[in-house]
Amino acid sequence: MERVELGWDEFWGNLFRVRHRRSIPGIQHYDDLVADFCIEVLHLKEGNEILDIACGAGDHSVLFAKKGLKVAGFDISSSLIKSAEEHAEVEGASVEFFKGDMREINFEQRFHGAVILSHSFGFFNHEENVLVLQGSYNALCESGTLLLDLMNPYNIPRFQKTWTALKGGFLLSEPHFLEAASGVLKGRPAMYIDIENDRVVLMNQDALSNNDTRMYTALDIRKLLEEVGFAKIELYGENKLPRRPYAASSERMVVVATK
Ligand SMILES: C[S@@+](CC[C@H](N)C(=O)[O-])C[C@H]1O[C@@H](n2cnc3c(N)ncnc32)[C@H](O)[C@@H]1O
């Protein structure tokens, strides 16, 4: 079998965020619950505008639009933005997608709410992670609210080595590894057996190194959000309704910060 290496966009973007994610049983129902939770805790009403930061293939952006919001999706990956646009078209949803780096969000006081879902915060060094919060703050209008849906650092899921059957091949994901001294959750190495094209697909250096996530505790995040200017910070232990208080054993750490 031929061996090929793919970069971030193709490996994580297409294989993981589109093909793998959409093959997860019950994922549409899960996304629907997450979208309803966001709309309620962000106090969004029909016609309000929401920014979906690091929107990936647009699964939540499309749901927000179908639920009556004006939506902007923002992601760095060209291939994911393309998939998101196609997905919105198929679903008949009106979403404005932007390709950009979340360290350089340049909207000014436009959105009633903003979300960063599926633990898409902490990808950079500390100073750059703060830039993401600053840009999010600036993008919100007066009294606007930002929601971060994060893994709970006290209860990180014990990911196992898994094989997933996709159409045309099999995806192997290795477990996560938490580097305790730096607080960085090292990305999951993965490999794809591409039966359709008779090849083994590996991750290149770009795909391997762009996959680490700095874990922040609730105290860390609160301090950062206050420094950036947010006035009120709430925490929840789940990303679906009813609202559950945050605890060490919670499934998620959802942070809701109001300007
Ligand atoms: C874990 S995925 C989450 C995608 C989507 N929010 C979801 O819940 O399915 C992380 C996303 O962050 C995006 N991303 C990574 N670095 C980024 C950056 N510097 N600026 C904007 N988006 C970025 C990736 O392209 C990917 O779509």
PDBQT file of the ligand as one rigid body, heavy atoms in Angstrom, charges set to zero:
ROOT
HETATM    1  C1  LIG A 301     -12.378  21.243  17.402  1.00  0.00    +0.000 C 
HETATM    2  S1  LIG A 301     -12.722  22.048  15.882  1.00  0.00    +0.000 S 
HETATM    3  C2  LIG A 301     -14.322  22.717  16.259  1.00  0.00    +0.000 C 
HETATM    4  C3  LIG A 301     -15.164  22.990  15.073  1.00  0.00    +0.000 C 
HETATM    5  C4  LIG A 301     -16.620  23.364  15.369  1.00  0.00    +0.000 C 
HETATM    6  N1  LIG A 301     -16.728  24.525  16.236  1.00  0.00    +0.000 N 
HETATM    7  C5  LIG A 301     -17.360  22.196  15.970  1.00  0.00    +0.000 C 
HETATM    8  O1  LIG A 301     -17.812  22.317  17.124  1.00  0.00    +0.000 OA
HETATM    9  O2  LIG A 301     -17.508  21.179  15.300  1.00  0.00    +0.000 OA
HETATM   10  C6  LIG A 301     -11.616  23.399  15.965  1.00  0.00    +0.000 C 
HETATM   11  C7  LIG A 301     -11.724  24.380  14.825  1.00  0.00    +0.000 C 
HETATM   12  O3  LIG A 301     -10.809  25.460  15.051  1.00  0.00    +0.000 OA
HETATM   13  C8  LIG A 301     -10.350  25.914  13.814  1.00  0.00    +0.000 C 
HETATM   14  N2  LIG A 301      -9.123  26.699  14.019  1.00  0.00    +0.000 N 
HETATM   15  C9  LIG A 301      -7.905  26.255  14.382  1.00  0.00    +0.000 A 
HETATM   16  N3  LIG A 301      -7.041  27.276  14.459  1.00  0.00    +0.000 NA
HETATM   17  C10 LIG A 301      -7.736  28.390  14.138  1.00  0.00    +0.000 A 
HETATM   18  C11 LIG A 301      -7.402  29.772  14.037  1.00  0.00    +0.000 A 
HETATM   19  N4  LIG A 301      -6.148  30.199  14.277  1.00  0.00    +0.000 N 
HETATM   20  N5  LIG A 301      -8.360  30.653  13.690  1.00  0.00    +0.000 NA
HETATM   21  C12 LIG A 301      -9.623  30.228  13.413  1.00  0.00    +0.000 A 
HETATM   22  N6  LIG A 301     -10.005  28.934  13.485  1.00  0.00    +0.000 NA
HETATM   23  C13 LIG A 301      -9.076  28.029  13.854  1.00  0.00    +0.000 A 
HETATM   24  C14 LIG A 301     -10.140  24.644  13.028  1.00  0.00    +0.000 C 
HETATM   25  O4  LIG A 301     -10.050  24.867  11.638  1.00  0.00    +0.000 OA
HETATM   26  C15 LIG A 301     -11.346  23.812  13.460  1.00  0.00    +0.000 C 
HETATM   27  O5  LIG A 301     -12.423  24.021  12.587  1.00  0.00    +0.000 OA
ENDROOT
TORSDOF 0
